[in-house]
Amino acid sequence: MIKKKKEAFLKMVNNSSFSFKAVAIIILTLAITVIGLLSFDSYSKTHIKDRIKEPVYFGASYMTMNNPFFEIINDEIKSVVEANGDILITLDPALSLDEQIKQINYMLDKGIEVLFVNPIDWEGLSDVLKRCKEENVKVVVVDTNIKDDELVSYTVVSDNYNAGVQAAEDMMSQLDEANILLLEHSNVQSAIQRIQGFTDTIDPEHYHIVYRKNCEGQLENATPIVNEAIEEGIKFDVVMALNDPSAMGAMAALQEHDLLDGILVYGVDGTPETKALIRDNKMRGTVAQSPIRMGRRAAEIGYQLLNDDIPQKTELIDVELITKETIHNYTIEGWQ
């Protein structure tokens, strides 16, 4: 009986050899998988952490976001930063120096490693920029200068002095003599340089500054200033404005007094709105900047500063006058 059971068992084994082989393969496969997972877990603890990049925090502060020029710069910087998996914090001080200082300190507390700044007052940020330097935060200045270069890692600005020169040269080609109204922003170096370029270029024997006021580059400030000049009986043939928003504010006042056709108005920026006005022969000219190039270049410099010890410098971006004679070379809808 026992012999018969033994023979039956051996017969079963012989007939089931395929099944036993399959089980053996499955067991071997599982063993290899477990070993692989254990190895991966060990690798992940020592290597994967190094490969996961922590996002870098960047900060941006412009004198005001109530200006499409700064919106374009910020959009360009943001696109580069986010494409690298990093984070940009942008705050709007709305032309308040105290608020700008407070906001920069807030961003430093949040751990930014690079600050893009457009100063409201070129002398007013010294203390907070000293903190940036102490904490090894790189400072990239955009659109206008800081007085103390030692506090700045890099500066990217338009050739602002040349913007004023180009406007003055065009004005003198149009008029043999003129009375001029200037719209200024006396705390911002880019605006100072534009007006300086203009006044240095004109011939004072034939071109006279008859009125000048600080409008902070704001449309809503420029309109009442020009209204005031008109109502005071001041006669002028030209408005030279530090930027396009203030030029458009001046034009609103001129149109209100039915004087727009007889006065040459110049701005600086190259906004879509002023290009349309030039095309329609309502504005003489704007000296075009390139916020797109400025924003991209600032972002590139920001990343270079994180990786390399590049020398401090001021980089000038070219500007170009747009008038009715050259408007066909530009798109109306967008920026340069």
Secondary structure by P-SEA (a helix, b strand, c coil): caaaaaaaaaaaaaaaaaaaaaaaaaaaaaaaaaaaaaaaaaaaacccccccccbbbbbbbccccccaaaaaaaaaaaaaaaaacbbbbbbbccccaaaaaaaaaaaaaaccccccccccccccaaaaaaaaaaacbbbbbccccccccccccbbbbcaaaaaaaaaaaaaaacccbbbbbbbbbcccaaaaaaaaaaaaccccccccccbbbbccccaaaaaaaaaaaaaacccccccccccaaaaaaaaaaaaaacccccbbbbbccccaaaaaaaaaccccccccccaaaaaaaaaaaaaaaaccbbbbbbbbbbbbbbcccccccccccccc
